[in-house]
Amino acid sequence: MESDYLFSSLPIKKVEGILPEIVTDLAVDSRAVNAGGVFVCIKGFTVDGHAYVQKAIDQGARVIVASDTVNVDAEKVAVVYVEDTTRAIALLAPRFFNYPSKQMTMIGVTGTNGKTSVSNMLNSILQQAGEKSAVTGTIGFNLDGVLYETENTTADVLTTQRMISEAVNAGCTTMTMEVSSHGLIEGRLSGTEFDIAVFTNLSHDHLDYHQTMDNYGHAKGLLFAQLGQDLAQSKFGIVNADDSWGRRMKEMTPFPILTYGVHEQADFKAYDLNLTAEGTSFQLRSPVGEFEVSMALIGEFNVYNALATIAALFAKGLEMTEILDGLAVIPAAKGRMERVETDLPLTIYVDYAHSPDAIEKAIQAILPYKNRESKLIFVIGTGGNRDRKKRPIMAEKASIADYVILTTDDPRDEPYDSILSELEAGMKHDQYACIGDREEAVRHAVSVAERGDIIIFAGKGHEDFQIVGKEKLPHSDAKIALDEAGKKFGEGIVEK
Ligand SMILES: CC(=O)N[C@H]1[C@@H](OP(=O)(O)OP(=O)(O)OC[C@H]2O[C@@H](n3ccc(=O)[nH]c3=O)[C@H](O)[C@@H]2O)O[C@H](CO)[C@@H](O)[C@@H]1O[C@H](C)C(=O)N[C@@H](C)C(=O)N[C@H](CCC(=O)O)C(=O)O
């Protein structure tokens, strides 16, 4: 790209050295710099990108964008000084990729729970309806059936723009993105123009970062409200009318809104819910008539996810028959109340629930199918060095289960004891064990299970790793559980 055009998007303080006519690439990580590229020094939470300028130059950087003084050979490398490099990358990235979000229908999904499920439902139905579409979020970036790993639910602004651009180049006409409150606050969605914004719900999570629920709710609201020039701006809002923050979003939003719900008055309202272990059906009242909806997904929370999906696709212009036919054949999203298929005499689910509300919903979804003789065993883990206030509330919600195992998900640098004692404070009965090591905790869950019992492993969902200290170690709840159960029940395991 011509550097004059690229840098004209920036409020520049001064330029040292001579800018090349063309720049080949843009990077915020010195390790990802390509020859002839631009390296933008970001002051992060843990390190300052200005410390990596020499590394970036060694990798071939031709231009450095900095806010602090950097010493370079002005003959070879130009430095563009700006006040704020985080704002600079937010302006440069969409321009470098030619504002790709304008070239597709963009759907953003935010809320504490349901983001991944709704995003994947949207993508799956769009594809069923013959549309080329991509999705990105906690599970990764899914383009053309290939899943690329991503570090965050909502990636940094540069990665986000690169993904959208790749989707455009691959011929996608719609892209769905999971939008986290961190992503909104940190400007990772800068330059992304949404056509449809979906809000699922708000409950206690991430308060280490946002401090108060009010801040957290307002962060989510950034997807909905036109609060600033470079914030994501959506043209059609979909909100959960049964959630008090959903109703507030509606008030804050200058865009047309469609509501959905089960209890409150809503444009898309589900009634006569029939929740079984095999699937779910309900009656739907919509702006275009009454419909019968059935799907293989279980639990009331999936009724809400389905309603959000139906409303968003209706807003996009799909026919109701296309939407409902697509919904009928959707499998559970990876790691979201995903039943681990085996021939063992146990029912095992893995779920990503790591907030009090999600834990309650996961348990409530299963309770109706548990017979009186069997136990519900629930394994909950919480991350180290993260929101500590939610820990006792998570354990309190988990206490609905007959037997609870308190453990860690990603302990990071925090000692097991400190995590476990804060969880333990919320337990409402004494049928529980505290086991910091997650593999041991998973094995213990199986060891106390008897034929017919149900075990839910919460906290890791689809993830196949654990962050212990600074290391990312391989870990799979499902694999460990099947291994232990195979030994215990001595039967052949069929992992389908
Ligand atoms: C607190 C937070 O949001 N941190 C995010 C932030 O990291 P950071 O500011 O610490 O970055 P840093 O490591 O200090 O690096 C600063 C700069 O130096 C550069 N660098 C660094 C090393 C090097 O060798 N060379 C180099 O150039 C880095 O590329 C970066 O540009 O920027 C990084 C890059 O975008 C993110 O990956 C990182 O998310 C961390 C991993 C994280 O855990 N974030 C969580 C809190 C988060 O964002 N979660 C949400 C919510 C999920 C949900 O809803 O459940 C999410 O969207 O995932």
The ligand as a MOL file (V3000), in Angstrom:
LIG
                    3D

  0  0  0     0  0            999 V3000
M  V30 BEGIN CTAB
M  V30 COUNTS 58 60 0 0 0
M  V30 BEGIN ATOM
M  V30 1 C -5.5730 -7.6890 29.5680 0
M  V30 2 C -5.6320 -7.7970 28.0810 0
M  V30 3 O -6.6460 -7.5720 27.4940 0
M  V30 4 N -4.4710 -8.1600 27.4790 0
M  V30 5 C -4.4100 -8.2640 26.0270 0
M  V30 6 C -3.3130 -7.3730 25.5430 0
M  V30 7 O -2.1290 -7.8630 26.0710 0
M  V30 8 P -0.9860 -6.8930 26.5630 0
M  V30 9 O -1.4550 -5.4840 26.5440 0
M  V30 10 O -0.5120 -7.4640 27.8350 0
M  V30 11 O 0.1090 -7.0630 25.4540 0
M  V30 12 P 1.6300 -7.1980 25.8100 0
M  V30 13 O 1.9580 -8.6390 25.9050 0
M  V30 14 O 1.9590 -6.2880 26.9510 0
M  V30 15 O 2.3690 -6.6610 24.5090 0
M  V30 16 C 2.4690 -5.2590 24.1750 0
M  V30 17 C 2.9090 -5.1510 22.7500 0
M  V30 18 O 4.2670 -5.6410 22.6150 0
M  V30 19 C 4.3290 -6.4890 21.5100 0
M  V30 20 N 5.4140 -7.4630 21.6260 0
M  V30 21 C 5.4640 -8.3330 22.6700 0
M  V30 22 C 6.4760 -9.2810 22.7230 0
M  V30 23 C 7.4570 -9.3240 21.6780 0
M  V30 24 O 8.3950 -10.1450 21.6520 0
M  V30 25 N 7.3590 -8.4150 20.6770 0
M  V30 26 C 6.3660 -7.4920 20.6260 0
M  V30 27 O 6.3260 -6.7140 19.6780 0
M  V30 28 C 2.9550 -7.1730 21.5000 0
M  V30 29 O 2.6360 -7.7350 20.2450 0
M  V30 30 C 2.0410 -5.9980 21.8300 0
M  V30 31 O 1.7410 -5.2600 20.6720 0
M  V30 32 O -3.2200 -7.4470 24.1370 0
M  V30 33 C -2.9490 -8.7830 23.6620 0
M  V30 34 C -2.8940 -8.7160 22.1330 0
M  V30 35 O -4.0930 -8.2040 21.6610 0
M  V30 36 C -4.0430 -9.7310 24.1280 0
M  V30 37 O -3.7720 -11.0490 23.7030 0
M  V30 38 C -4.1040 -9.6840 25.6290 0
M  V30 39 O -5.1500 -10.5250 26.0950 0
M  V30 40 C -4.7870 -11.3970 27.1710 0
M  V30 41 C -4.1120 -12.6550 26.6240 0
M  V30 42 C -6.0410 -11.7810 27.9240 0
M  V30 43 O -6.0710 -12.7330 28.6620 0
M  V30 44 N -7.0820 -11.0480 27.7350 0
M  V30 45 C -8.3650 -11.3550 28.3170 0
M  V30 46 C -8.5470 -10.6110 29.6130 0
M  V30 47 C -9.4110 -10.9540 27.3030 0
M  V30 48 O -9.1880 -10.0900 26.4680 0
M  V30 49 N -10.5450 -11.6160 27.3710 0
M  V30 50 C -11.6380 -11.2930 26.5030 0
M  V30 51 C -12.9390 -11.8380 27.0600 0
M  V30 52 C -13.3230 -13.2500 26.7860 0
M  V30 53 C -14.6950 -13.6090 27.3530 0
M  V30 54 O -15.7110 -12.9480 27.0450 0
M  V30 55 O -14.7420 -14.5590 28.1530 0
M  V30 56 C -11.3200 -11.7840 25.0920 0
M  V30 57 O -11.7660 -11.1280 24.1410 0
M  V30 58 O -10.6300 -12.8080 24.9440 0
M  V30 END ATOM
M  V30 BEGIN BOND
M  V30 1 1 1 2
M  V30 2 2 2 3
M  V30 3 1 2 4
M  V30 4 1 4 5
M  V30 5 1 5 6
M  V30 6 1 5 38
M  V30 7 1 6 7
M  V30 8 1 6 32
M  V30 9 1 7 8
M  V30 10 2 8 9
M  V30 11 1 8 10
M  V30 12 1 8 11
M  V30 13 1 11 12
M  V30 14 2 12 13
M  V30 15 1 12 14
M  V30 16 1 12 15
M  V30 17 1 15 16
M  V30 18 1 16 17
M  V30 19 1 17 18
M  V30 20 1 17 30
M  V30 21 1 18 19
M  V30 22 1 19 20
M  V30 23 1 19 28
M  V30 24 1 20 21
M  V30 25 1 20 26
M  V30 26 2 21 22
M  V30 27 1 22 23
M  V30 28 2 23 24
M  V30 29 1 23 25
M  V30 30 1 25 26
M  V30 31 2 26 27
M  V30 32 1 28 29
M  V30 33 1 28 30
M  V30 34 1 30 31
M  V30 35 1 32 33
M  V30 36 1 33 34
M  V30 37 1 33 36
M  V30 38 1 34 35
M  V30 39 1 36 37
M  V30 40 1 36 38
M  V30 41 1 38 39
M  V30 42 1 39 40
M  V30 43 1 40 41
M  V30 44 1 40 42
M  V30 45 2 42 43
M  V30 46 1 42 44
M  V30 47 1 44 45
M  V30 48 1 45 46
M  V30 49 1 45 47
M  V30 50 2 47 48
M  V30 51 1 47 49
M  V30 52 1 49 50
M  V30 53 1 50 51
M  V30 54 1 50 56
M  V30 55 1 51 52
M  V30 56 1 52 53
M  V30 57 2 53 54
M  V30 58 1 53 55
M  V30 59 2 56 57
M  V30 60 1 56 58
M  V30 END BOND
M  V30 END CTAB
M  END
